[in-house]
Amino acid sequence: MKRRTRWTLTAALSALLLSGLVLLPPELRGLSFMLRAAGLHGTAAEALARFDTGPFTVNELSVPTRHGPVRARLYQPAERQGRLIMLTSGVHAAGIDEPRLVKLAGDLATGGYPVLTPEPQDLLRYEITPRITDVIEDAALWALGQPALVPEGKLDLFGISFSGGLSVVAAGRPSLRDHVAAVLSFGGHGELSRVLSFLCTGVQADGVHRKPHDYGVVVILLSVADRLVPPEQVEPLRTGVRTFLRASHLTLVDGKQAAATFEEARKQEAALPEPAATLLHLVNTRDVSALGARLLPLVKDFAGDPSLSPERSPPPHAPVYLLHGVDDSVIPAIESTLLARALEPFTRVHLRATPLITHAEMDHEVDAMEALRLVRFWAGLLSE
């Protein structure tokens, strides 16, 4: 979260405290969580951020799945206040070490919620595949088989970005349907081919035009590279694309290293034969329009598996919470709206589209009423 947002969010949340509004204990827990998420230090609200919190330990695990063991991390509070939350990251090479994921898991754990963060290997490679859904299902089943972790026989599934939609899919599978208490899709999708079409064209499902983030269309290229270049060029092209994506993430933490990594991607482009060189050039120059036009014919094929789209999979029995940024340029907010409509005949759905979030992170100024809506959203989810 940016420093500017930290102060504006603090001001909005503090306004709630000063308004005299009476908050019930679940709402206090939601407010406490949001204050921790804002990263407050040395403020009058810091004491409330510690409301009903305590220490936690962190342990490294290896969790068995049908696709082989995956690395995982368990955040275990000293005093448990709620069910186990299984939290799956978005598409990112850092996996369970990604700082924002680590902070979110810690913010939940200090509030008394045990958190398990599995690491599907395909997410590390920036690939969106049915194997991710399988790993989410299998990791949840493993956790359910540990009575000390899940004494109630139920857990929560939280997913970020594309893992949000895939967590909804996993929650609807027969093995989990009666063992999931709540699902959170944070900036997730409803129908994958619809999102990929938006990333290629800039046209949302509702016809609204929005400039798509180059990150999303580049991730598509990774997955369909084998259909665009000769076999011997596939891995060199993917290496160049991953170098670009690594550089993009580095811009958030180390500008100098990011610049050096972007330069490395350009050198890799120069060493490639055609047509891989042109494709990596479109990536390096962020030419989303030209790259999207080449990828669009392959989208429906790539996204055809129902296990990649909650709207095309059996719905979960558990209540589903959908949180989305109204200006999200990777997965448009209309995705959560359409998913809510598809799920409402089958389960209870809570939808919150907010200007406070960009793509699965808080990054905007917010007024007190919007802060209250988010407090109540998190309070409802954490109290299910």
N, C-alpha and C positions, 0 to 999 in steps of 0.2 A: 504494500500500500504506500502511495506516495506521501511525503511529509505534508504537502498542502491538504490532501484529503484527510489526513489524520486530525488536523485542527478543525476542519469544517465539520467532520463527522462528530468530533468531540463537542463542538458547539451545539450541534443539533441534539445530541443525546443529553447534554447538560440542560438544554432548554426543557426537555421532558422532565428532568428531575426538579427543575425550578417551577414547573407549571402547576404543581400541586396535584397532578394526576395520580390517582391511587392505582398501583400496579399489584396484581396478584402474584403469589410466589412463582408460578411458571413464567410470568412476564418478567419478573426480576431476574430469573435465570437467563431468559433471552436477552435482557438488557446487559447483564453481566457478561455474557458471551460476546455480544457485539462490542462492548467496551474493550474487552481483551483483544478482539480482532482488530480494533483501531490502534492497538499498540501504545496505549497511554502510559506515560511516566510522569511522576511528579505533579499530578493534577488532583483536584478535589474529587474527581470521579474515580480515581484509581482504587479507592477503598471498595466502591461498589463493583468494580471489575473483579475484585477478589471474593465477591459474595458467594458463599457455599462452595469454595474451591479448596484445593489441597495439592500436595505433591503427587508426582507420578514417576514410575520407572519406565525405561525403554529397553526392550530386548529384541535382538535379531533372531529371526526364525527362518526355517525352510518349510514351505507348505507343499504337500504333494498335489498334483493335478494330473489329468489325463494327458497333458502335453509335457509332462516332466515337472520336477520340483521348481518352485518359484521362490525367490527371495521375498521376505515379508518382515514387517516390524510391528511389534505390539507395544502400545502405550497403555500402561496399567496404573490406574489411580490407586493411591493408598486407601482411600475410602470411596467405595463404589456408590454412584448415585443413579445409574441407569443401565440400560442394555448395552451389549457390545455393538459398536458401530464399525462396519467394514467400509473403509474409505478407499476408493480407487481413483488414482490420478488421471489427468488428461494425457494427451500425446506429448511426451517430453522425454528427452534422452537422460535426464537426471532421475527419472523414476521416483522412487520413494525418498530420495535425497533432495528432491526439488524443494527449495526453501519455503515456498508458500504452502505446499502440502504439509511439510514438517510443522509449520506454525499452526495451521488449522488443526492438525491432529493433536498438538500440544494444548491448544486452546480448549478443545473438547475434553481432553484427558484431565486437565486441571479442574474442570467442572464436574469430574466424577464419572465420565463416560469412558470405558475401555475402548480403545480404537485399534483395529487391525488394518494395516496398509499393505496389501499384496502388490506385487510388481509383475504384471504380465509382460513378457519379453517383447511382444510386438509393439507395445506402447513406447519402449525405449528406442525402437527402430523407426518410429513415426509411421507405423502401419496400422490401419484399421481393419481387423480381420475377425471372422467368427471365433477364432481361438481365444480372443479377449473375453468374449461372453462366457465361453467354457471355463476359463480360468476364474472368472468372478464366481460362477456357480460352484466350481470345485473348491475354491478357497472358503466359500461360505459353508459348504457341506463339511469341510474339515473342521471349521470352527464349531459348528453345531455338534460335532462329535467330541468336543472337549467340554465336559460338564462344568469345569471350573470357569470356563470362559462364557458359556451360555447356559447358566443354570435354569433359565426360564424356558429354554427350548426355542427361543426366537431371537433374531438379531435385526439390525437396521442395515440397509445398503445405501451408502452415499456414493455418488459418482460425479466427477468433475468433467465438464466439456463432453467429448464423445463418450466417455465412460459413464456419463449420466444416463444417456439413452440405453446403453448396453446393460447398466444395472437394472433398469426397468424391465428389460428383456429377461435377464437372469431371474428376477423376482417372480416372473410369471411362469417359470418352468415348473413342471410337476414336482420335482424334488424339493423345491424351495417354497412353493406357493403358500403352504400352511406354516412356514417357519420364518417368514419375514414380517416384522411388525410395521415397518415404514420404509419408504424409498425416497431418497432425495436425488433429483437430477438438477445439477447446478450448471446452467448454461448448456444443457444437452439438446439432443435432436429427437425428432419423432419419426422421420422417414429419411434414411441416409441419402438416397439418390436425389431427393428434393434439395437437401443441403448442398450436395456436390454440384447440382445444376446451378444453384445460386452462386457458388464460388467460381464457377466457370463463366457465368453470364452477368452477374450483378443484379439479377431479377429475383425477388423473393416469391414465395408461393402465392402471396396476395397481390402480386403485380407491382409492388413497390420497388423502385430502383434504389440500390444502395451499393456503394463501392465496397467490394469484398476485400478482406484482408489477404495479402499475398501468401501468408502462412498456410491458409487452407488449401489453395490450389496447388501449392508446392507439395503438400502432403499427398494429394491425389496423384501427382506425377510419380512419387515414390512407388505407389502401389500398382501403377499401370505401366511402368517403364518397360517391362518385358514385352509389351504390345506395341511399342513405339520405336524401338531400336533393335538392331541385331543382337543375338545372345551375348556376344563378346563385349558389347558396350553397356549391358545392363548394370553390372556392378560398378564400373567406373562412373557411370552417370549417377547412380544412387549415392556413391561416396561424395560426389560433388554437391548433390542436393543436401545431404546431411551436414556437410561442412557449412553451407549457407544457413541452414536452420540453426546449427550450433552458434554461428555468428549472430544471428538474430536474437537468440536468448541472451547472449553475452552483452548485448547493448543495454540490458537492464542492470547489469552489475559491474561491467568493466569495459568502458568505451575503447581503451587502447587495445585490449586483447580482441575485442569485437572487430575493430578495423583490420587487425592483422589476420583474423580468420576470414573476413570477407575477401581480403587480398589472396589468401590461400585458395578460396573457391574460384576466383578469377583465373588463377594459375592452372587449376585443374580443368577449367573450361578450355584454356588455350591448348592443353595437351590432348583433348578429346578429338576423335574423328567425327565426321558428320554421320547421322543427324544428331548424335548426342550433344555435340558442341553447341548447336543452335538452341536445343532445349535448355541446356544449362545457362546459356546466355540470357534466355528469357527469364530464368529464375534470378540470375545475378542482377539483371536490370529491372526486376520487379514488374515485368510486362504481363500483368495479370490477364489483360484482354486477349493478347495473342496466344498466350499459353492456354488459357481457358478454352479458346476456340478449338485447339488441337485435342484437348482432353474431353470435351463435352460428348462426342460420339461414344466414348468408352464408359461413361458414368453409370448407365443403367446396368450394364453387364457386371461391372465391378461391385455395385451395391445390391446385387440381386438376391443375396442370401437373406431370408427373413430374420435370421438371428442377429442381423445388424440394425434392425429397425423395430422399435417397440410398437409402432402402429401396425406392423405386419406380423406380430407375434402374439401368443396368448397373453391376455392382460393379467397383472398380479391381483391377488386378493387384498393386499395391504394398501393402506392409503398412500397416495403418491404426492410428493411435494415438488413443485416445479418452480425454480428460481432462475430468473433470466434478466440480463441487461437489455433495456429497450433499444440501445444503439449497438448491439453486438454485431460485428462485421465478420465474424467467423461462422457462428451458427446463429442465424437471425432469431429474434424473439418470437416471431410468428410460429416457429417450430414448437415452442412450449404451448402456445395457444391451441394449435391444431392437435397436439398430443393430448392436451386436457380434454378437448371435445371428444376425441376417440376413446378415452378411458372413462369418462364420466358415467356411461351406462353400466359400468362394471365395478367401479370402486370409487371411494371418496378421493377427490383431487383438490389440492390447494395450489393455486397459481399466483405467483407474484412476479410481475414484470416491473423493474425499477430502474430509474436513471442513475442510481448509485453504483451500478455494476457495468463494466464493459464486457469482457469475455471471462466469466468465472472469477472475477476479482473486483473488489471495491475500489473505484477510481474516480469518483465524481463528487462534486459538492451536493449536499442534501439538506433539505429543511427538516424541521422537527416532526412534521406529520409523516413524511416519508420514512424517517427513522423509526417512528412508532409502528408503522406498518411492517417494517422489517423485524423489529423486536417481536411483534406478535407472530410473525411467520416462524421465526426461530423458536419462540416459546412453544408454539403448537407442535412443531416437529420434535423438539427435545422432550416434550411431555407425552408423546404418543404412548 
